[in-house]
Amino acid sequence: MTGGASVELDSAIDADPTSEIFSMPSLLVRNDPAGQWEVSQERYNFFRPAAFPIEKAPGTRRIFALGGSTVQGRPYAHETAFPAWLKLELAARGSESADHSRDEIVNLGGVSYASYRVEKILDEVLLHQPDVIVLYTGHNEFLEDRTYASLRAMNATQTWATKLGRRLHTVRWLQQRFASSPPKTTVQSEMPSEVDTRLDHAGGLESYQRDPQWRQAVEQQFHVTLQRMIDKVIAQDVSLVLCVPASDLVGTPPIKVTNADFDEVDQDAFETHWQVATDAMRTSDDRIAACLRCIKLDPQHAGAHFIAGRLSLDLGRTREAREYLTAARDFDVCPLRATTPIMESVRSLAAKYNVPLIQTDQILDQWNVRREPFPDGISDPEKFIDHVHPSIVGHQRIAKAIADVLVGRGTQKSEAKFSQMSQDHLTLLGEDYFIRGKQRLQGLQNWAQGRAGNLGL
């Protein structure tokens, strides 16, 4: 599927679990004594504290940043995430008053929040006079169990009705007509009100298996959900900035690699080639050739693609490296990074609605000594802390790109002013801030510990 393709939801996910069929508690609560709306303390497991005035001051531009942990700034926090640097960027360009109060930037990034949960936050935010929504989502679509086994257990008549209903775009009417109980109630019991990731459960990694049908359905639903969010923002006459979810391709091997179901002959052949592919003592050309033989036998083997990509990159074959490394991400059995169809959905919908687009993967591309991007199309691994979270420098680049959209690329910017404000900002954070961030990083790495095995790299 490409972003512009028509969307027909696959039967791997029953109905549409991304709209109206589950509820979440309100994120924002009103604090009248303080005169502000603030993130409910009950939601601090997934959100950081944030607040904004109940009464919006005249001339204020209220900007909400929505998405997952990248928006929040993990493994650190709000203070070094791109919304914080956006505040400084706008101040350095003179787009704010002397006390930098004209732009209110509210970071509502939720850890592990997929698009269907971000949409609930968007619905709430649209009630609070936003002027700009910055949306960075797409990495968390595969984290939760979205198979809804209770619906798939319908009898033959109900299943027939559901499939027919999808083709006729009348799924809810037919399900209600033939189901013994309304599907909304059934699905709501399967979808918790707060994030419940598969990796947080015993055997969570083992629960991920090759399932192209399920994967495609999730990608298609992301497209539907993102389009619905864009429609809502446009309907409220609010400005929107979309960000392509970028990830590390070079330093992050697939989280989980499994083999295809081979017959005995192909299994023996694959294992022979795989031994060569993973042998660090063999030449790069021999290992790449062995990877290609593995890929011929198993086109979706993420490990073979990753080895071929890394070795091709070392040899300067950037076009081949980009193709292999991208395939390694897309065929990861445990996809913790946005896949190509998800990224293309963001791009195609931005083009369709003429919405400003931040090409994050290109912004985080490698640079040469003249500060020019290398034309390899591969994001610089040094601009990431882990598989998806940008470094502080990476967040700064994203903020600069968003500021270019909000105030124009030609706007005069005082580099000296920005540098001084940035230095003061980092100094105020103190050493403990970065120590806590490193501790969170270790926990995150343990949580996302993969099973790629020995790749000889």
N, C-alpha and C positions, 0 to 999 in steps of 0.2 A: 504494500500500500504506500502511496505517496500522499503528501499532505493535501493535494488538490483532488484526490480521488473521492468519488461518492462513498458515503459511509453506510454500510449495512452491518449491524452488530452481529458478531459471530455467536453461535450457540454455546461457545465455551463460557460465556458470561450471560446469565439469564436476565432478561429485561435490562433496565438501565439503572445501575446502583449509584448513579452520580447525581441524581436530582430528586428531590421531594420524597425520597423513600427512607431516609435516615435523618436524624436530627442531632445537632450538637448544642451544648449550652452556650449562652451568649459569651463572647470573648470579652466584650467591653462592658464595664459597669460604671454607673454614674456616681461620682464623688462630689456631692454638692458643697460641702465645706471647703474643699480644695478648688472647686469651680472647674472640674475637669472630668473627662472620660478617661478611664484607665483600664489596662488589662487586668482581668480578674485574677486574684491570687490563686484561685482554684485551677487556673490554666498554666501555672508556672512550670509544670512538668514539660511543657512543649513550647512555651513562649517566654520571652524576657519581659520585664516590666517596661511599659510604655504608656504615655499619657498625652493628651492634648486638651485645650480649653473647650469647655461646653459652648461658650459664646465665641464664635469665630470673629476675630478682629477685622475691621475693614482693611482691605489691601493685602490680606494674608493669602498666600498660596499654600494650600494644604495638600501635601503629597503623601500618599500611602504606598509603602513597599510591601508587596504580598508575595508569598511563596513558601519555600521550605527552609531547610537549615542553611542553605547558601545565603539567603536573604538575612537570616538571623546572624550570620557571621561565624558559624561553627568552624573549627572547634573553639574559637574565641567567643565573642559576643557582639552586641550591637555596636560597641564603640569602635571596632575596626572593620565593620561590614560596609558595603558600598553606600548604603543610605547615609552613614555618618560622613564619609568622604564627599558625598554629593553636597552635603551641607557646607563643607569647607570650599568645595569647588565653586558653588554659587556665590559664596561670600567673596572669594578671591576675584570673581569676575564683576564684582560691583552690582550684582543683581539684587542684593539685599540692602537694608538700611545699615547704619553704622553699628547697631547692636546685633545685627544678623538675625532679626526676629521676623522678618517678613515671610520667609519660607519655613513652614512647619513641616518637618519630615518625620513621619511616624513609621517605625519598623515593626511590622506585624508578621514576620517570618516565623513559621511553626515547624519545629523539628519533625521530620518524617511526614510532613503534610503533602499528600498528593493533590492533584488538581481538583478532584471532586470534594475534598475538604477545604481547599483554598477558595472554592466557589462559595462555600457557606460564609467564610470570612468576608469575601467581597460583598455578598448580600448585606452584611451588617455594616460594612464600611460605607456603602452607598447611601446610608441614612445619615451620614455625618459630614455633608457638604464637602466632598473631596473635589479638588481641582485637577489632580493628576493621580493616576494609578500606575505604578511600575510593577510589572508582573514577571516574575522569574520562577517558572515551575516546569516540571517534567521529569525530574530524577526519581521521584518516589512512587511512580505509578504501579510498580510491581511489588511493593513492600508488603501489602496486606493481602490476606486471603479473600479473594473476590470471586470464588467459584460458586457460591450459593448452592450447595449440594441439595438443600431441601427443595429448591425449585426444580432442579434437574431430576428429582425423583418423581416428578409428575407421571401419571399414567400415559399410555400411548395417545389417548385422545387429547389430553392436555398438551402434550409435547407437540402433536400435530398442529394444534391451534396456535401455540406460541410461534412455531416456525412460519406458519401461514400469516400470522399477524405481523411478523417483522416485514415480510414482503409487502404487505398491504399498508404498512405504517399504522396499524390499528392494534398494536400488541396489547395495550392495556385493556381495551374493550373485550378482546377475545379471551384474555386471561381471566378477567372478571366473569365472563360468560361461562367458562368451562371449569374454572378452578373451584375447589370446595371452600377455599378461604381466599380473601383478597391478597394478591401478591405483595402489596405494600407491607402488610403485617409480616408476612413470611420473610421478606428480605430484611426488614428492619431488625428482626431478631438475629440475623446473620451479620449485619454490619454494626459494630459497636459505635457508640457516640464519640469515642475518642480513639486515637491511633492504637492499633494492636498489630505490630509487625510480626511477620512469620519468624524472623530471625531472633526475636525475643523469647521464643518458645524452644523447649528441648526438641532437638531434631529439626529445627527450623531450616537449616541449610539442606538437610536431606530431603525436605519436602519439595525443593525445587528440582524439577525434572524437565527434560526436553518436552516442550508442549507448544509447538508453533501456532496451533489454533488459539490457545489461550492468550499467547503473547500478542498475536495480531488483533484479537478482540480488545485487549487492554489499550493497544496503540490507537485503535479506531475510536474507542471511548474517550481517550484523551482529546482527540480531534473534536469530537462532539462537545465535550465539556468546555474546552478552550473557546470554541466558537460561541457557545452560549454565554460565556463570561464576556467576550468582546461585545456581543449584542447588548448585554445589560449595561455595560459602561457607555457605549455609544448612545443608548436610549436615554441616559441621564445627562448627555452632553458633557461628559467628563473626558479629559485628555487621557490617553493610554499610551504607555511605552511597553513593548514586549521585548523580552530578552531570550535569546536562544540558550538553552541549558547546555553549558560546556562541561567537558570532563577530561581527565588525564588519560591519554591513550598509550603513552610511552612507558611511564613508570608503574602503571597498574595492570598486572596480568588479570586474566579473567578470574572472577571470584570462584566460579565452579566450572569444571570441564568434565564432560562425560562423552563416551564413545557412542556411536550409532549401534543399532542392533545388527551385528554382522553375522553372516554364516561363518563356519569354521575356517574356510579358505581365506575369506577376506579378513577375518580376525588375525590370522597368522601373518598375512601380508602387512596389515596395518601395524602390528607390533614390531615387525622387522624394520619398517620405515621409521617408526616412532623412536626406536632405539638410536638410530642415526640422527634424527632431528633433535634429540635432547642431549646428544653427546657433545660436551663443550670442547673436546679434544679434536673434533672433526673440523674441516674448513667450513667457512660460512656458506660457500656455494654448495657444498655437499649437503649441509643441513637444510638449506632452503629447498634444494631439489627433493630431499626426503619429505619436507613439509608439504610440498606440492603433491607428492604421491599420496600422502595421508589425506590431503584435502580432496583429491580425486575420489578416494574411497569414501570419505566422509566430509562433504562440502561444508557442513556446519560445525566442524570441530574447532572450537575457539582457541584451544591451545596451539594447534598447528598454525593457525592464522597469526597468532601473537608472536610466535618464534620467527616465522617468516618476515613479519613486519619489523621486529626489532633488528634482525640481522640485515634486512634490506636498508633500514635507516642507517645502520653503522657503515654500510657500503656506499651511502650517498644516493641510493635509488629511492628518492622520496615519493615518487608517484606510486610505485609498488608498495612502499612502506605504508603510505596513507590508506590504500585499499585494504591491505591485510590487517592493519591495526584497527581500522573501523569495523571490519568484519569480526575481529576478535571481541570487540565490545558488543556488537549487535547479536552475536551468537553465544554470549555468556549465559550459561544456564541459570545463574542467579544474577539477573540484571539490576544492578544498583546504580547504573548510569543510564541517562536518557538515550534511547536508541535512535538510529537515523530517521525512522518514520515519525517519531515524536518531534525531533528537531525540525524535520521538514514540515510538519503540521504548523509549527510556530511561524516558520518562514512563509508558507503559502497563505496562511490566514492573515498575517501582517500585510502581505501584498494584496490580498482580496479586499481588505477593509481599509487599505492605505493607512495603516498604523505604523508609527515609527518603530524601527526594529534595531535592537542592539545585537550585532553579530558577535556574541561573546567569544565563541570559539576562534574567530579571526582576531579579535582584540587581544586574546591571550596567546597568539601565535608567536613564534620565536623572532628575535630581533638580531640584526647584525650590529657591527660597531658604529654604524651611522644611524642607529635607532630606526632602521627600516625593517619591516617584517620580511622574513624569508618566505618565498612563495611555495612552501611545502604543504600548506593547509593542515598542519598538525600543531595543535596547541602545545605551547612550551610546558613541559612537565614541571619546570621550576616555578611556574606561576600557579601551581596547585600545592596544597598541603597534603592532600590525600587523593582519593579517586575522583571526587567531585568538588571539593571546597577550595576556592581560590586562596592564594596567599594574600597577605595584606597588600602587596604591590598589585596583585591581580584585582583585588577589590577597588583599588585606586583607579585602575584603568577603566573598569566598568563604570565607576562614578563619573569619570571624565567624559566618557561616551554619552552617558545620560545627560550630563550638563550641556554637552554640545547640542543635544536635541532640544532641551528646554529653553536655552537662551541663545542658541546659534553658535556655529563654529567660529564665526568672525568676531565674537565678543572678546574685548580686551581682557586679558587675565594677568594679574600680577603674580608671576611665578615666585618672586621673593615673599610676597604676602602669604601665598599658599604654603610655601615651604616652612615659613615661620609658624603658621597656624598648625600645620601638621606636626611639627616638632613639639610644639607646646602641648598639643592634644595627646601625643604618645607619652610625653613625660608625665602628664597628669595621671595616666592610667596606672603607672607604677609597675614594679617587677612582679607583684603577686598576680596581676591580671594575666600576664604571659605564662606564668607558672601554671595557673589554673587551666589555661588554654592547652598547654602541653599535656596536662593530665587528661583532659577531655579527649585529646587526640589519641592518646594511648588506649583509652576506653573505646573510642570509635574504631580504631584499627583492630582491636580484639573482637568487637562486635561484627565487623565485616571481614573477619579473617577467612580467606578463601581456601579452596581445595584444588588449586591448579596443579599441584604436584611439582616435581622437579622438571623445570623447563631448560636447564642448562644455560641460564642467562645470568 
